[in-house]
Amino acid sequence: MSATFLNLIAALVISIVLTGLLIPKILLIAFRKNLFDIPDSRKIHTSTVPRLGGLAFMPSIFFTIAVLVGVNRLMLTNLHVPYFIFNPVTLCFGMCAVMVIYLVGIADDLIGVKYRAKFIAQVIAALFIVSTGMWIHDLHGFLGIHTLPAWAGVPLSIIVIVFIMNAINLIDGIDGLASGLSAIASIIYAAIFYISGQIIYAIACCAIVGTLIPFFYYNVFGDAKINKKIFMGDTGSLTTGLLLSFMAFHICNMKTAHGLRCDMLVAAFSPLIIPCFDVLRVFGNRILHHHNPFTPDMTHIHHKLLACGLRQRYAMIIILLASMMFTAVNVMLSMYFNITWLVIIDLVAVFAGNYTLNMIINRHSLARRRSRLASPPASPPKDGSPKDTRKPQYQAQ
């Protein structure tokens, strides 16, 4: 087994162990200090659950990367060759960007932060990243555009980074969805970096995956009744979104990867299609119906699947499979089609899927209405108080 592969396994194991040790401590502190995500009419969960799982993300990832880089430098393994050497400016500014988002996320999860302040912090984090030269230099022929000048590429890159962070944040609506999508994207990025010989980034992606695995376990399989369930909160979703955008930008700026004939821009952003397209669709619907695009509602893809009668876990699995399918199909088609055609195909697929879901939701709602009319009315409680039968209202949009 090569030293490179051993480093990737070590990154996975170290981050799994660290996060697995940190999350129970975070749960303990959250319950002692009453730091919970309180259920309301818009949220799917019905019990108080801590939302501080994201606190474990940055320490686990950074510690894993630092330990492996240090050990390899000391032992002078084969990883000291040029492809393991990284730009210190990129590393330092990338850490600054993550630190800004991590601290703002903690503040938001603990005391709440106004959206304007969060947006400013996200822009500052994006500025740290693009200032290293890691911005979109080429659209690879999308809409006939290739090379971008700095005055166009830098603002576009800032918008994309902020957009990806918020897309991961907004898709975090059911158990395991945001962490599952992020883990899939990180695995794909790790494979690309490994094939292209950029091992430090492959190690970072493996550390992200290893951090998400214990969280996924507590989030999906943890029981809130025995205080074992946790959410990632804004700390986790925004931090993960920033890390994914950082990796995606690095990939799209690579000319090619050895052994890969696909378009690197497609390979970079295809794993993020589901959350990004979902946010675009939801915001478009809100604007179309004269609503504030930033006002929360229940029209996201996971809400629609739940409205079709699916359980949370099945809805999560379907979305994760769809993400893998989109990525695989896009990467394969990018070898034969222009990127503009790929975007058109993806948009048609998304609109067709949305239309199909709306049809199923309408039929499901009609069937429930008929069933309610056919069944006798429920008897009121013995204490005489009216029975609360309210449920979250899903909108077919």
Helices and strands as residue ranges (DSSP letters): H 3-32, G 53-56, H 57-75, G 78-80, G 82-84, H 88-110, H 115-130, E 138-142, E 145-147, H 150-171, H 177-196, H 199-221, G 224-226, H 233-252, H 264-269, G 270-272, H 273-288, H 301-307, H 312-333, H 339-374
